[in-house]
Amino acid sequence: MFRSGDWKTLVWRLGFFGMSLVCVAVASADPVMTDPTRPPVVLLGSLTRASGEVSLRLDSVLISPFRRVAVINGTRVHVGDEIGGATVASIDEGSVSLIAEGKTRLLKKSALPDVKQ
């Protein structure tokens, strides 16, 4: 019925299947899997200045024919979204215009300093 090589193959396949089930069980035990290579997200509450104003930092801007997206303090925003008590009015190349309490604020993408070795 089975040759000796067939038993070894069957044992290996069952072992592999069992380990696969263990991996799935371990992965599903953590409902929120995080990417260990992703930079830490800073909470907006920790960026509040003494004046009560939230410090906002423009991380990046993506402009395509189909959409405009900015990343502010690690959060993706579109025109019309709110962040830190301000509404995103416009997203341009290298800058984002915000409106808060009737005042317009312009966030600019800061250039990285040159690193000399």
Helices and strands as residue ranges (DSSP letters): H 4-29, G 44-47, E 58-63, E 68-72, E 75-77, E 82-83, E 86-92, E 95-100, E 103-108
